[in-house]
Amino acid sequence: MSKGNLFVFSGASGVGKSTVLSKVMQARDDLCFSVSATTRAPRAGEKNGVHYYFVSVDEFQNMIANHEMLEYDFHNETFYGTPKKQLDEKLVDKNVILDVEPVGAFNVKDAFPDATLIFVMPPDEEELERRLRSRGDTSPKQIELRLERAKWEMEQRFRYDYIVVNQDVDVCAQEILKIMAEKANEE
């Protein structure tokens, strides 16, 4: 079996990565999503093992101690990370999408130098704030934490292989699909 490509996505909370990536996944049948682990509570409609692996802080820290995480970070009062085992299993025969924050993306690039890093930008900071506030599932304290974190994350975009702006979900998804097609043609 051939080894799949790894596409690593980052972008500030509220930029619309999940919506864009959903469209990208629908357009290609050779993609699968690497499910991250988190210590935050599930949002409405989220399922364990599908959207995230929802674990306790103790479970997450045990995964770190047992070297079961490819990358992890603590931000917005929550742990997030990528379990190694499921990523390795998926890369055997699929192209894998990984949605992580910048520190994690750079750690993944160190472990997988051929990974393609893509940063999704909002049209501007005002639109990002509007999107976060319109969700209706994020506390005012979390919104402020996420906006502060977003400033730092957006400064990191120049360390990525590609930067795409999510002004329009369909256009953004098409730009990402073009990048993936170009990567497939390199092989």
Backbone as a printed PyTorch tensor [residue, N CA C, xyz], in Angstrom:
tensor([[[  0.8360,  -1.1940,   0.0000],
         [  0.0000,   0.0000,   0.0000],
         [  0.8710,   1.2430,   0.0000]],

        [[  0.3760,   2.2730,  -0.6310],
         [  1.1380,   3.5170,  -0.6510],
         [  0.8080,   4.3480,   0.5780]],

        [[  1.7440,   5.1730,   0.9380],
         [  1.5520,   6.0450,   2.0870],
         [  0.8210,   7.3040,   1.6530]],

        [[ -0.1370,   7.7340,   2.4610],
         [ -0.9150,   8.9130,   2.1360],
         [ -0.1910,  10.1990,   2.4640]],

        [[ -0.7500,  11.2990,   1.9950],
         [ -0.2430,  12.6310,   2.2920],
         [ -0.8890,  13.1430,   3.5710]],

        [[ -0.1530,  13.9660,   4.2800],
         [ -0.6530,  14.5820,   5.5010],
         [ -0.8250,  16.0680,   5.2630]],

        [[ -2.0550,  16.5600,   5.4410],
         [ -2.3820,  17.9760,   5.2880],
         [ -2.7400,  18.5230,   6.6620]],

        [[ -1.9670,  19.4960,   7.1250],
         [ -2.1310,  20.0440,   8.4650],
         [ -2.7380,  21.4420,   8.3490]],

        [[ -3.8890,  21.6280,   8.9800],
         [ -4.6100,  22.8910,   8.9330],
         [ -4.5810,  23.5760,  10.2820]],

        [[ -4.3940,  24.8890,  10.2530],
         [ -4.4950,  25.7150,  11.4440],
         [ -5.2480,  26.9740,  11.0710]],

        [[ -5.7300,  27.6350,  12.0840],
         [ -6.4270,  28.9050,  11.9240],
         [ -7.1100,  29.2240,  13.2300]],

        [[ -7.3520,  30.4620,  13.4710],
         [ -7.9450,  30.8940,  14.7260],
         [ -9.3250,  30.2810,  14.9320]],

        [[ -9.6700,  30.0700,  16.1780],
         [-11.0030,  29.6030,  16.5310],
         [-12.0310,  30.5700,  15.9450]],

        [[-13.0060,  30.0340,  15.2220],
         [-14.0300,  30.8720,  14.6200],
         [-13.7710,  31.2370,  13.1720]],

        [[-12.6190,  30.8300,  12.6210],
         [-12.2830,  31.1920,  11.2400],
         [-13.1030,  30.3890,  10.2240]],

        [[-13.6770,  29.2760,  10.6710],
         [-14.5020,  28.4650,   9.7750],
         [-13.8090,  27.2350,   9.2280]],

        [[-12.7340,  26.7990,   9.8910],
         [-11.9980,  25.6230,   9.4070],
         [-12.8930,  24.3970,   9.2800]],

        [[-13.7150,  24.1380,  10.2970],
         [-14.5520,  22.9360,  10.2760],
         [-15.5070,  22.9450,   9.0910]],

        [[-16.1060,  24.0790,   8.8060],
         [-17.0400,  24.1940,   7.6810],
         [-16.3130,  23.9890,   6.3590]],

        [[-15.1670,  24.6330,   6.2080],
         [-14.3810,  24.5010,   4.9790],
         [-13.9030,  23.0620,   4.8080]],

        [[-13.3620,  22.4780,   5.8860],
         [-12.8400,  21.1160,   5.7920],
         [-13.9460,  20.1110,   5.5060]],

        [[-15.1390,  20.3640,   5.9800],
         [-16.2680,  19.4950,   5.6700],
         [-16.5320,  19.4870,   4.1640]],

        [[-16.4820,  20.6430,   3.5480],
         [-16.6800,  20.7350,   2.0850],
         [-15.5440,  20.0290,   1.3370]],

        [[-14.3230,  20.1980,   1.8220],
         [-13.1690,  19.5420,   1.2070],
         [-13.3240,  18.0240,   1.3020]],

        [[-13.7330,  17.5380,   2.4610],
         [-13.9010,  16.0920,   2.6610],
         [-14.9840,  15.5330,   1.7400]],

        [[-16.0500,  16.3010,   1.5240],
         [-17.1350,  15.8530,   0.6470],
         [-16.6870,  15.7720,  -0.8070]],

        [[-15.7070,  16.5740,  -1.1730],
         [-15.2680,  16.6470,  -2.5690],
         [-14.2710,  15.5470,  -2.9470]],

        [[-13.6420,  14.9340,  -1.9630],
         [-12.6420,  13.8980,  -2.2570],
         [-12.9030,  12.6790,  -1.4020]],

        [[-12.8650,  11.5070,  -2.0260],
         [-13.1110,  10.2760,  -1.2610],
         [-11.8330,   9.6230,  -0.7460]],

        [[-10.6970,  10.2580,  -0.9910],
         [ -9.4250,   9.6880,  -0.5330],
         [ -8.9120,  10.3870,   0.7390]],

        [[ -9.7950,  11.1120,   1.4250],
         [ -9.4010,  11.8490,   2.6240],
         [-10.0330,  11.2510,   3.8690]],

        [[ -9.3080,  11.3090,   4.9440],
         [ -9.8960,  10.9960,   6.2390],
         [ -9.3780,  12.0160,   7.2410]],

        [[-10.0810,  12.1290,   8.3340],
         [ -9.7800,  13.1490,   9.3240],
         [ -9.0770,  12.5030,  10.5030]],

        [[ -7.9980,  13.0990,  10.9470],
         [ -7.3300,  12.6480,  12.1600],
         [ -8.0630,  13.2720,  13.3450]],

        [[ -8.5960,  12.4400,  14.2000],
         [ -9.3860,  12.9090,  15.3300],
         [ -8.4620,  13.2790,  16.4810]],

        [[ -8.5880,  14.5020,  16.9510],
         [ -7.7810,  14.9960,  18.0600],
         [ -8.4230,  14.6110,  19.3930]],

        [[ -7.6160,  14.6190,  20.4320],
         [ -8.1040,  14.4400,  21.7940],
         [ -8.1900,  15.8160,  22.4500]],

        [[ -9.1550,  15.9870,  23.3320],
         [ -9.2950,  17.2510,  24.0510],
         [ -9.8790,  17.0120,  25.4340]],

        [[ -9.6080,  17.9480,  26.3290],
         [-10.1810,  17.8810,  27.6760],
         [-11.3960,  18.7900,  27.8120]],

        [[-11.7880,  19.4710,  26.7300],
         [-12.9820,  20.3130,  26.8290],
         [-14.2330,  19.4470,  26.7170]],

        [[-15.3390,  20.0020,  27.1770],
         [-16.6200,  19.2950,  27.0840],
         [-17.1200,  19.3120,  25.6470]],

        [[-17.8460,  18.2860,  25.2330],
         [-18.4060,  18.2730,  23.8780],
         [-19.4270,  19.3970,  23.6930]],

        [[-19.4430,  19.9720,  22.4910],
         [-20.4880,  20.9270,  22.1110],
         [-21.6910,  20.1360,  21.6150]],

        [[-22.7950,  20.8060,  21.4850],
         [-24.0140,  20.1550,  21.0030],
         [-23.7460,  19.4610,  19.6740]],

        [[-24.1130,  18.1910,  19.5850],
         [-23.9710,  17.4370,  18.3440],
         [-22.6280,  16.7540,  18.1580]],

        [[-21.6370,  17.0900,  18.9760],
         [-20.3200,  16.4500,  18.8320],
         [-20.3430,  15.0510,  19.4460]],

        [[-19.6820,  14.1300,  18.7410],
         [-19.6310,  12.7350,  19.1960],
         [-18.1950,  12.3220,  19.4850]],

        [[-18.0290,  11.5930,  20.5840],
         [-16.7180,  11.0850,  20.9670],
         [-16.2050,  10.1270,  19.8980]],

        [[-14.9430,  10.3270,  19.4950],
         [-14.3250,   9.4790,  18.4830],
         [-14.6050,   9.9190,  17.0600]],

        [[-15.5320,  10.8550,  16.8860],
         [-15.8590,  11.3800,  15.5640],
         [-15.3110,  12.7970,  15.4310]],

        [[-15.7140,  13.6640,  16.3340],
         [-15.2680,  15.0540,  16.3060],
         [-13.9890,  15.2330,  17.1220]],

        [[-13.9340,  14.6200,  18.2630],
         [-12.7740,  14.6030,  19.1640],
         [-12.8520,  13.3280,  19.9840]],

        [[-11.7270,  12.9880,  20.6150],
         [-11.7510,  12.0350,  21.7080],
         [-11.8420,  12.9070,  22.9590]],

        [[-12.9770,  12.8650,  23.6460],
         [-13.1700,  13.6850,  24.8380],
         [-12.6530,  12.9020,  26.0380]],

        [[-11.6010,  13.4160,  26.6580],
         [-10.9500,  12.7190,  27.7710],
         [-10.7960,  13.6720,  28.9540]],

        [[-10.5560,  13.0910,  30.1130],
         [-10.3120,  13.8970,  31.3080],
         [ -8.8860,  14.4460,  31.2650]],

        [[ -8.6090,  15.4150,  32.1020],
         [ -7.2540,  15.9630,  32.2050],
         [ -6.2850,  14.8560,  32.5980]],

        [[ -6.6740,  13.9990,  33.5540],
         [ -5.7990,  12.8970,  33.9770],
         [ -5.5090,  11.9440,  32.8210]],

        [[ -6.5320,  11.5880,  32.0410],
         [ -6.3310,  10.7020,  30.8890],
         [ -5.3800,  11.3380,  29.8740]],

        [[ -5.5710,  12.6270,  29.6170],
         [ -4.7190,  13.3200,  28.6500],
         [ -3.2690,  13.3290,  29.1400]],

        [[ -3.0800,  13.6490,  30.3970],
         [ -1.7180,  13.6970,  30.9480],
         [ -1.0690,  12.3140,  30.9410]],

        [[ -1.8610,  11.2590,  31.1220],
         [ -1.3140,   9.8960,  31.0160],
         [ -0.8930,   9.5960,  29.5820]],

        [[ -1.6540,  10.0730,  28.5980],
         [ -1.2850,   9.8800,  27.1970],
         [  0.0460,  10.5820,  26.8940]],

        [[  0.2290,  11.7630,  27.4630],
         [  1.4990,  12.4850,  27.2930],
         [  2.6310,  11.6870,  27.9300]],

        [[  2.4210,  11.2650,  29.1560],
         [  3.4590,  10.5320,  29.8920],
         [  3.8440,   9.2270,  29.1960]],

        [[  2.8810,   8.6030,  28.5180],
         [  3.1240,   7.3330,  27.8250],
         [  3.5660,   7.5300,  26.3730]],

        [[  3.8890,   8.7670,  25.9900],
         [  4.3670,   9.1060,  24.6460],
         [  3.3840,   8.6760,  23.5590]],

        [[  2.0870,   8.8130,  23.8460],
         [  1.0450,   8.4390,  22.8970],
         [  0.5760,   9.6200,  22.0440]],

        [[  1.1420,  10.8040,  22.2810],
         [  0.7110,  12.0000,  21.5550],
         [  1.7880,  12.4430,  20.5660]],

        [[  1.3890,  12.6820,  19.3200],
         [  2.3110,  13.2350,  18.3260],
         [  2.6160,  14.6790,  18.6680]],

        [[  1.5720,  15.4040,  19.0420],
         [  1.7080,  16.8010,  19.4280],
         [  0.5800,  17.1100,  20.3900]],

        [[  0.7880,  18.1260,  21.2040],
         [ -0.2800,  18.5770,  22.0910],
         [  0.0170,  19.9980,  22.5370]],

        [[ -1.0290,  20.6400,  23.0290],
         [ -0.8890,  22.0070,  23.5150],
         [ -1.9730,  22.2610,  24.5440]],

        [[ -1.7270,  23.2350,  25.3880],
         [ -2.7050,  23.6810,  26.3680],
         [ -2.9890,  25.1340,  26.0710]],

        [[ -4.2060,  25.4400,  25.6610],
         [ -4.6140,  26.8260,  25.4450],
         [ -6.1090,  26.9480,  25.6840]],

        [[ -6.5480,  28.1600,  25.9640],
         [ -7.9510,  28.4120,  26.3160],
         [ -8.4140,  27.4900,  27.4440]],

        [[ -7.5010,  27.2280,  28.3890],
         [ -7.7710,  26.4110,  29.5760],
         [ -8.1120,  24.9610,  29.2400]],

        [[ -7.6090,  24.4750,  28.1030],
         [ -7.9520,  23.1380,  27.6240],
         [ -6.7500,  22.4920,  26.9430]],

        [[ -6.5870,  21.1720,  27.1220],
         [ -5.5970,  20.4070,  26.3790],
         [ -6.1880,  19.9670,  25.0420]],

        [[ -5.3570,  20.0000,  23.9980],
         [ -5.6890,  19.4680,  22.6760],
         [ -4.4710,  18.7080,  22.1830]],

        [[ -4.6660,  17.6160,  21.4530],
         [ -3.5210,  16.8940,  20.9210],
         [ -3.9100,  15.8070,  19.9430]],

        [[ -2.8950,  15.2690,  19.2740],
         [ -3.0820,  14.2410,  18.2520],
         [ -2.5370,  12.9060,  18.7290]],

        [[ -3.4030,  11.9170,  18.9520],
         [ -2.9160,  10.5790,  19.3030],
         [ -2.1380,   9.9750,  18.1260]],

        [[ -0.9360,   9.4800,  18.3900],
         [ -0.0680,   8.9350,  17.3380],
         [ -0.6760,   7.7360,  16.6200]],

        [[ -1.2110,   6.8010,  17.3780],
         [ -1.6140,   5.5110,  16.8220],
         [ -2.6270,   5.6530,  15.6910]],

        [[ -3.6950,   6.4220,  15.9150],
         [ -4.7250,   6.5080,  14.8820],
         [ -4.2160,   7.2440,  13.6520]],

        [[ -3.3170,   8.2060,  13.8170],
         [ -2.7610,   8.9100,  12.6590],
         [ -1.9100,   7.9600,  11.8190]],

        [[ -1.0440,   7.2050,  12.4730],
         [ -0.2000,   6.2490,  11.7470],
         [ -1.0320,   5.2280,  10.9760]],

        [[ -2.1130,   4.7520,  11.6000],
         [ -2.9780,   3.7610,  10.9450],
         [ -3.6480,   4.3400,   9.6990]],

        [[ -4.0880,   5.5730,   9.7820],
         [ -4.7960,   6.1920,   8.6580],
         [ -3.8590,   6.5310,   7.5060]],

        [[ -2.6190,   6.9190,   7.8200],
         [ -1.6760,   7.3240,   6.7710],
         [ -1.2010,   6.1630,   5.8990]],

        [[ -1.4870,   4.9480,   6.3010],
         [ -1.0520,   3.7870,   5.5190],
         [ -1.6300,   3.8410,   4.1120]],

        [[ -2.9150,   4.2060,   3.9900],
         [ -3.5340,   4.1660,   2.6660],
         [ -4.4770,   5.3280,   2.3730]],

        [[ -4.4670,   6.3550,   3.2030],
         [ -5.3460,   7.5070,   2.9890],
         [ -4.5500,   8.7990,   3.0840]],

        [[ -5.1050,   9.8430,   2.5030],
         [ -4.6080,  11.1920,   2.7410],
         [ -5.3250,  11.6800,   3.9930]],

        [[ -4.5720,  12.2530,   4.9030],
         [ -5.1220,  12.5870,   6.2100],
         [ -5.1280,  14.0990,   6.4210]],

        [[ -6.2470,  14.5900,   6.9610],
         [ -6.3800,  15.9870,   7.3540],
         [ -6.2290,  16.0670,   8.8620]],

        [[ -5.3710,  16.9660,   9.2810],
         [ -5.1330,  17.1960,  10.7040],
         [ -5.4290,  18.6650,  10.9790]],

        [[ -6.2630,  18.9430,  11.9680],
         [ -6.6500,  20.3080,  12.3400],
         [ -6.0410,  20.5980,  13.7090]],

        [[ -4.9450,  21.3830,  13.7210],
         [ -4.2380,  21.6710,  14.9670],
         [ -3.8190,  23.1390,  15.0140]],

        [[ -3.4380,  23.5730,  16.1990],
         [ -2.9600,  24.9500,  16.3540],
         [ -1.4950,  25.0260,  15.9110]],

        [[ -0.9370,  26.2290,  15.7970],
         [  0.4060,  26.3700,  15.2250],
         [  1.5200,  25.5850,  15.9100]],

        [[  1.5830,  25.5820,  17.2300],
         [  2.6620,  24.8320,  17.8980],
         [  2.5890,  23.3690,  17.4870]],

        [[  1.3860,  22.8140,  17.4810],
         [  1.2020,  21.4300,  17.0580],
         [  1.5750,  21.2290,  15.6030]],

        [[  1.2010,  22.1820,  14.7530],
         [  1.5290,  22.0720,  13.3300],
         [  3.0360,  22.0020,  13.1210]],

        [[  3.7700,  22.8290,  13.8420],
         [  5.2220,  22.8400,  13.6850],
         [  5.8380,  21.5530,  14.2310]],

        [[  5.2660,  20.9960,  15.3030],
         [  5.7410,  19.7130,  15.8200],
         [  5.4510,  18.5820,  14.8350]],

        [[  4.2860,  18.6390,  14.1910],
         [  3.9510,  17.6320,  13.1790],
         [  4.9330,  17.7300,  12.0160]],

        [[  5.2430,  18.9440,  11.5810],
         [  6.1800,  19.1440,  10.4610],
         [  7.5570,  18.5800,  10.8070]],

        [[  7.9590,  18.7100,  12.0720],
         [  9.2350,  18.1150,  12.4950],
         [  9.2060,  16.5930,  12.3760]],

        [[  8.0760,  15.9950,  12.7500],
         [  7.9470,  14.5320,  12.7040],
         [  7.6540,  14.0200,  11.2980]],

        [[  6.9460,  14.8280,  10.4860],
         [  6.5650,  14.4730,   9.1160],
         [  6.9700,  15.6140,   8.1930]],

        [[  8.2350,  15.6870,   7.7890],
         [  8.7070,  16.8140,   6.9740],
         [  7.9480,  17.0090,   5.6610]],

        [[  7.3410,  15.9540,   5.1310],
         [  6.5850,  16.0710,   3.8830],
         [  5.1530,  16.5780,   4.0910]],

        [[  4.7460,  16.7830,   5.3400],
         [  3.4000,  17.2850,   5.6100],
         [  3.2290,  18.6650,   4.9690]],

        [[  2.0260,  18.9340,   4.4930],
         [  1.6980,  20.2310,   3.9020],
         [  0.9290,  21.0360,   4.9360]],

        [[  1.4920,  22.1920,   5.3260],
         [  0.8660,  23.0640,   6.3200],
         [  0.0730,  24.1660,   5.6300]],

        [[ -1.2130,  24.2820,   6.0080],
         [ -2.1210,  25.2600,   5.4110],
         [ -2.7520,  26.0800,   6.5370]],

        [[ -2.6070,  27.3960,   6.4610],
         [ -3.1940,  28.2800,   7.4660],
         [ -4.4300,  28.9500,   6.8840]],

        [[ -5.5600,  28.8540,   7.5860],
         [ -6.8110,  29.4650,   7.1620],
         [ -6.9900,  30.7690,   7.9360]],

        [[ -7.0550,  31.8690,   7.1840],
         [ -7.1830,  33.2130,   7.7610],
         [ -8.6180,  33.7080,   7.6590]],

        [[ -9.0550,  34.5280,   8.6270],
         [-10.3290,  35.2210,   8.4560],
         [-10.1170,  36.4120,   7.5210]],

        [[-11.1870,  36.9580,   6.9580],
         [-11.0320,  38.1470,   6.1130],
         [-10.3970,  39.3020,   6.8890]],

        [[-10.7670,  39.4370,   8.1740],
         [-10.1750,  40.4430,   9.0560],
         [-10.5500,  40.0910,  10.4950]],

        [[ -9.9500,  40.7970,  11.4510],
         [-10.1880,  40.4820,  12.8630],
         [-11.6190,  40.7720,  13.2880]],

        [[-12.2440,  41.7920,  12.7190],
         [-13.6230,  42.1180,  13.0660],
         [-14.5720,  40.9800,  12.6770]],

        [[-14.3400,  40.4060,  11.5000],
         [-15.1720,  39.2910,  11.0510],
         [-14.9500,  38.0740,  11.9370]],

        [[-13.7200,  37.8460,  12.3580],
         [-13.4360,  36.7320,  13.2550],
         [-14.2090,  36.8950,  14.5600]],

        [[-14.1700,  38.0870,  15.1250],
         [-14.8990,  38.3350,  16.3700],
         [-16.4070,  38.1460,  16.1540]],

        [[-16.9200,  38.6310,  15.0460],
         [-18.3510,  38.4710,  14.7530],
         [-18.7200,  36.9850,  14.6880]],

        [[-17.8900,  36.1860,  14.0200],
         [-18.1680,  34.7500,  13.9010],
         [-18.1460,  34.0760,  15.2670]],

        [[-17.1670,  34.4160,  16.0950],
         [-17.0940,  33.8170,  17.4280],
         [-18.3230,  34.1590,  18.2590]],

        [[-18.7220,  35.4120,  18.2230],
         [-19.8660,  35.8520,  19.0350],
         [-21.1790,  35.2680,  18.5080]],

        [[-21.2730,  35.0270,  17.2030],
         [-22.5200,  34.5230,  16.6300],
         [-22.7190,  33.0230,  16.8560]],

        [[-21.6870,  32.3220,  17.2850],
         [-21.8110,  30.8880,  17.5430],
         [-22.8750,  30.5910,  18.5940]],

        [[-22.8760,  31.4100,  19.6460],
         [-23.8430,  31.2100,  20.7160],
         [-23.4950,  30.0930,  21.6770]],

        [[-22.3250,  29.4630,  21.5180],
         [-21.9460,  28.3660,  22.4100],
         [-20.6360,  28.6480,  23.1530]],

        [[-20.2020,  29.9050,  23.1190],
         [-18.9130,  30.2600,  23.7060],
         [-19.1240,  31.4020,  24.6930]],

        [[-18.6100,  31.2240,  25.9070],
         [-18.7770,  32.2450,  26.9340],
         [-17.9920,  33.5040,  26.5690]],

        [[-18.4030,  34.6620,  27.1050],
         [-17.6490,  35.8970,  26.8400],
         [-16.1750,  35.7750,  27.2370]],

        [[-15.8810,  35.0900,  28.3390],
         [-14.4870,  34.9000,  28.7600],
         [-13.7200,  34.0870,  27.7110]],

        [[-14.3420,  33.0110,  27.2120],
         [-13.6950,  32.1880,  26.1970],
         [-13.5120,  32.9590,  24.8900]],

        [[-14.4610,  33.8030,  24.5470],
         [-14.3320,  34.6160,  23.3320],
         [-13.1130,  35.5270,  23.4460]],

        [[-12.9540,  36.1700,  24.5910],
         [-11.7960,  37.0550,  24.7880],
         [-10.4910,  36.2720,  24.7390]],

        [[-10.4570,  35.1030,  25.3830],
         [ -9.2550,  34.2560,  25.3260],
         [ -8.9440,  33.8460,  23.8880]],

        [[ -9.9570,  33.4710,  23.1390],
         [ -9.7610,  33.0210,  21.7610],
         [ -9.3160,  34.1600,  20.8510]],

        [[ -9.8450,  35.3480,  21.0680],
         [ -9.4170,  36.4990,  20.2630],
         [ -7.9700,  36.8640,  20.5460]],

        [[ -7.5820,  36.8030,  21.8010],
         [ -6.1860,  37.0870,  22.1590],
         [ -5.2610,  36.0410,  21.5330]],

        [[ -5.6540,  34.7850,  21.6260],
         [ -4.8670,  33.6940,  21.0420],
         [ -4.8070,  33.8390,  19.5120]],

        [[ -5.9030,  34.2820,  18.9040],
         [ -5.9810,  34.4200,  17.4450],
         [ -4.9240,  35.3790,  16.9160]],

        [[ -4.6680,  36.4450,  17.6460],
         [ -3.6540,  37.4100,  17.2000],
         [ -2.3030,  36.7270,  17.0540]],

        [[ -1.9280,  35.9480,  18.0600],
         [ -0.6410,  35.2350,  17.9950],
         [ -0.6620,  34.1970,  16.8680]],

        [[ -1.7560,  33.4310,  16.7660],
         [ -1.8350,  32.3950,  15.7340],
         [ -1.6970,  32.9860,  14.3420]],

        [[ -2.3630,  34.1040,  14.0920],
         [ -2.2930,  34.7160,  12.7580],
         [ -0.8930,  35.2390,  12.4490]],

        [[ -0.1370,  35.6210,  13.4610],
         [  1.2520,  36.0270,  13.2400],
         [  2.1120,  34.8570,  12.7650]],

        [[  1.7050,  33.6410,  13.0610],
         [  2.4660,  32.4380,  12.6990],
         [  2.2270,  31.9950,  11.2540]],

        [[  1.2670,  32.5910,  10.5580],
         [  0.8590,  32.1190,   9.2300],
         [  2.0040,  32.0610,   8.2250]],

        [[  3.0080,  32.8960,   8.3830],
         [  4.1050,  32.9250,   7.4090],
         [  5.0230,  31.7140,   7.5170]],

        [[  4.8510,  30.9050,   8.5450],
         [  5.6340,  29.6770,   8.6980],
         [  4.9620,  28.4850,   8.0050]],

        [[  3.8230,  28.7270,   7.3740],
         [  3.0540,  27.6680,   6.7130],
         [  3.4010,  27.6110,   5.2310]],

        [[  3.1130,  26.4710,   4.6180],
         [  3.3620,  26.3060,   3.1870],
         [  2.3710,  27.1200,   2.3620]],

        [[  1.1370,  27.2420,   2.8580],
         [  0.0840,  27.9610,   2.1490],
         [ -0.7610,  28.7470,   3.1440]],

        [[ -1.2900,  29.8840,   2.6720],
         [ -2.2360,  30.6860,   3.4420],
         [ -3.4650,  30.8720,   2.5620]],

        [[ -4.6450,  30.5330,   3.1030],
         [ -5.8900,  30.7560,   2.3770],
         [ -6.8160,  31.5880,   3.2600]],

        [[ -7.5540,  32.4900,   2.6360],
         [ -8.4730,  33.3600,   3.3770],
         [ -9.8880,  32.8240,   3.2140]],

        [[-10.5750,  32.6710,   4.3200],
         [-11.9520,  32.1880,   4.2890],
         [-12.9340,  33.3620,   4.2800]],

        [[-12.9750,  34.0360,   3.1470],
         [-13.9880,  35.0820,   2.9160],
         [-15.2950,  34.4060,   2.5180]],

        [[-15.1650,  33.3930,   1.6700],
         [-16.3050,  32.6260,   1.1630],
         [-15.9390,  31.1500,   1.2960]],

        [[-16.7940,  30.3880,   1.9720],
         [-16.5030,  28.9860,   2.2690],
         [-16.2210,  28.1760,   1.0050]],

        [[-17.0420,  28.3310,  -0.0170],
         [-16.8700,  27.5430,  -1.2450],
         [-15.5660,  27.8860,  -1.9620]],

        [[-15.2390,  29.1630,  -2.0380],
         [-13.9910,  29.5900,  -2.6860],
         [-12.7900,  29.0690,  -1.8850]],

        [[-12.8640,  29.1770,  -0.5750],
         [-11.7670,  28.6960,   0.2820],
         [-11.5670,  27.1920,   0.0880]],

        [[-12.6650,  26.4350,   0.0850],
         [-12.5800,  24.9840,  -0.1160],
         [-11.9640,  24.6570,  -1.4680]],

        [[-12.3270,  25.3950,  -2.5120],
         [-11.7660,  25.1590,  -3.8450],
         [-10.2590,  25.4360,  -3.8710]],

        [[ -9.8230,  26.4780,  -3.1790],
         [ -8.3870,  26.7750,  -3.1070],
         [ -7.6340,  25.6320,  -2.4260]],

        [[ -8.2140,  25.0910,  -1.3690],
         [ -7.5790,  23.9820,  -0.6570],
         [ -7.5470,  22.7300,  -1.5270]],

        [[ -8.6320,  22.4530,  -2.2370],
         [ -8.6630,  21.2980,  -3.1350],
         [ -7.6070,  21.4180,  -4.2280]],

        [[ -7.3740,  22.6260,  -4.7070],
         [ -6.3340,  22.8580,  -5.7150],
         [ -4.9530,  22.5400,  -5.1350]],

        [[ -4.7080,  22.9670,  -3.9030],
         [ -3.4310,  22.6720,  -3.2320],
         [ -3.2420,  21.1620,  -3.1130]],

        [[ -4.2950,  20.4570,  -2.7050],
         [ -4.2100,  19.0000,  -2.5490],
         [ -3.9470,  18.3250,  -3.8840]],

        [[ -4.5740,  18.7910,  -4.9360],
         [ -4.3610,  18.2090,  -6.2640],
         [ -2.9240,  18.4350,  -6.7120]],

        [[ -2.3960,  19.6260,  -6.4600],
         [ -0.9970,  19.9150,  -6.8080],
         [ -0.0580,  18.9900,  -6.0370]],

        [[ -0.3410,  18.7540,  -4.7700],
         [  0.5030,  17.8790,  -3.9490],
         [  0.4680,  16.4490,  -4.5030]],

        [[ -0.7020,  15.9900,  -4.9120],
         [ -0.8460,  14.6410,  -5.4710],
         [ -0.0690,  14.5110,  -6.7820]],

        [[ -0.0170,  15.5880,  -7.5770],
         [  0.6910,  15.5630,  -8.8540],
         [  2.2010,  15.5640,  -8.6800]],

        [[  2.6970,  15.9720,  -7.5070],
         [  4.1450,  15.9900,  -7.2480],
         [  4.6890,  14.5760,  -7.1240]],

        [[  3.8180,  13.6420,  -6.8240],
         [  4.2990,  12.2690,  -6.5220],
         [  4.3870,  11.3910,  -7.7220]]])
